[in-house]
Amino acid sequence: MSIFKYPDVISHKGEHQAFIAKLFELAGEINTGKKAVNRELSDFLWSWFQDHILVIDKKYSDALLATGMD
């Protein structure tokens, strides 16, 4: 992203960092028995796939294609 000067690279990386932090938080709660694998986890993952991959990553792919990369 940096190589192609994607304008939202910092925000995009921040989204990934927040995703990883939330996964570690949920995994810790599951591992300590504070939570079971539940609707919150499935909703979180579904939201990530729908909102991040299908919307935010699409913006990046569109920007990359606009540079002439195939």
ABEGO torsion letter per residue (X at the ends): XAAAGBAAAAAAAAAAAAAAAAAAAAAAAAAAGABBBBAAAAAAAAAAAAAAAAAAAAAAAAAAAAAGBX
